[in-house]
Amino acid sequence: MPTEKKKEAVANLKERIARATLLVSAEYRGLRVKEMQDLRRRLRDGGVEVKVVKNSLLARAADEAGQPDLVRIIEGPTALAISYGDIVDASKALAGYAATAPAGFAIRGGYMEGSVLTAADLRALVTLPPRPVLIGQFLGHLQSPLAGLLGLLESPLRELSGLTQAMLGELPGLIEARAKQLEAGA
């Protein structure tokens, strides 16, 4: 029978899992207290919360949150990095720490929107530009074919307008020539 403290821990984890945009499992064996504090501080600056969790409680919370695949990224002692914001920023914060981390720290895998990510997938996320840049690039790609279509649709109108302008430019000369013909014939 689970204790009240364990039930609260599971409920707390379930709530965090439900709100999270990215969950990352990391090996932290061998890290000293000061190094763990540095890990928490540096990742908090990147919008990532770090919790050391008991695997059985995390598995129960994942099941209750409707995310049973989350258990695929937990193994051995687990430090869970939880991001509630931008996924790319969180990945960059994690990669930045992992690059200078002590030997006992290693990223095992991640979980995002119902999908399990490998450590390589998380490294690939780091190469993505920030969200506003991605949105701008996407909109640029949408705009390009539309601008081409607009140019294609405007082309006949431009040609008609050019022909009309040319005819209007020649009209005074034609009227004058016709007037001279009429005078000469009269």
Residue pairs with C-beta under 8 A, 6 or more apart in sequence:
2 10
6 57
9 54
9 57
9 61
10 57
10 60
10 61
10 64
11 61
12 61
13 51
13 53
13 57
13 58
13 61
13 62
14 61
14 64
14 65
16 49
16 51
16 82
17 23
17 61
17 62
17 65
17 67
17 70
18 65
19 84
20 82
20 83
20 84
21 83
21 84
21 85
21 86
21 87
21 90
21 112
21 113
22 81
22 82
22 83
22 87
22 90
22 91
22 110
22 111
22 112
23 70
23 73
23 80
23 81
23 82
23 83
23 110
23 111
23 112
24 48
24 73
24 80
24 81
24 82
24 83
24 90
24 94
24 107
24 109
24 110
24 111
24 122
25 73
25 74
25 75
25 78
25 79
25 80
25 81
25 107
25 108
25 109
25 110
25 111
26 78
26 79
26 80
26 81
26 94
26 105
26 106
26 107
26 108
27 76
27 77
27 78
27 79
27 104
27 105
27 106
27 107
27 108
28 36
28 39
28 52
28 77
28 78
28 79
28 104
28 105
29 76
29 77
29 104
30 102
30 103
30 104
31 39
31 102
31 104
31 105
32 102
35 101
35 102
35 104
35 105
39 50
39 79
39 97
39 101
39 105
40 50
42 93
42 96
42 97
43 49
43 50
43 81
43 93
43 94
43 97
44 50
45 93
46 89
46 90
46 92
46 93
46 94
46 96
47 83
47 84
47 85
47 86
47 89
47 90
47 93
48 81
48 82
48 83
48 90
48 93
48 94
49 81
49 82
49 83
49 84
50 79
50 80
50 81
50 82
51 79
51 80
51 82
52 77
52 78
52 79
52 80
53 78
53 79
53 80
55 71
55 74
55 75
55 76
55 78
58 70
58 71
58 74
58 78
58 80
59 70
59 71
59 74
62 68
62 69
62 70
62 71
67 111
67 114
69 111
69 114
69 115
69 116
70 111
70 116
72 109
72 116
73 108
73 109
73 110
73 111
73 116
73 117
74 80
74 108
75 108
78 108
81 90
81 94
83 89
83 90
86 130
86 131
87 112
87 125
88 125
88 126
88 128
88 129
88 130
88 131
89 130
91 122
91 125
91 126
91 128
92 126
94 107
94 122
95 122
95 123
95 126
97 105
98 105
98 106
98 107
106 119
107 119
107 122
108 119
109 116
109 117
109 118
109 119
109 121
109 122
110 116
110 117
110 118
110 119
110 121
110 122
111 117
117 125
128 134
129 137
